[in-house]
Amino acid sequence: MERGHHHTEDQAIWIQITQGNELALVQLYDQYVDVLYSYGKKITYKSEIIEDAVQDLLAEIWHKREKLSIPTSVKAYLLKAFRQKLLRQLSRYKRLSFTDAYAQMDVKDNHHYLHAQVVSELESELKARLKKSLATLSQKEQEAIALKYTENLSHDEIASIMEIKKQTLYNLLHAAIQKLNKSLKEEQQFTGMYPIFMMPFLYLYLV
């Protein structure tokens, strides 16, 4: 119910943009800039490329405002359009691959996204174990889990954003959970249920 209400508010802002309201575009930016930036960090550690993709997306929305239809989910629309622009930016720069991006990304750079209460509740040993376990996931698996457990999107929305079949998405999520399960069970005394139980919480370390 809450999710539908949120979509209605987003759509109201979207309609104002299509009618030429610049303040509505600013409102949309304020509402989703952190979401887009956080998602971009799953793909590249290059902040300037992420910022360029965000600006390109906003500029395109504004220039095409009169022709835009109202998306069922503004959030899903923005994430998909942003992802496409970011991938094109990375292709042009030719500086790094997805694998290199993850290898070079310093998780400490993203700590300002973590809620203070979450940080205070985790012991340093547990954080090290979770970080090590999350590093076992492929880029695609991390991306899929981020969209599901951090952004709370539906499977249909995630499959559309990532431009993959829903069955492929199911396979990615299943493989990711299995890897986390195996990795955490190998790290001393964790039970088999722990990784799945903690999934939304675990992924905060890559936000």
Secondary structure, DSSP 4 states (H G I P E B T S, - for coil): -HHHHHHHHHHHHHHHHHTT-HHHHHHHHHHHHHHHHHHHTTT-S-HHHHHHHHHHHHHHHHHTGGG----S-HHHHHHHHHHHHHHHHHHHH----HHHHHHH--GGGGGGGS-HHHHHHS-HHHHHHHHHHHTTS-HHHHHHHIIIIIS---HHHHHHHHT--HHHHHHHHHHHHHHHHHHHHHSSS--TTHHHHTHHHHGGGG-
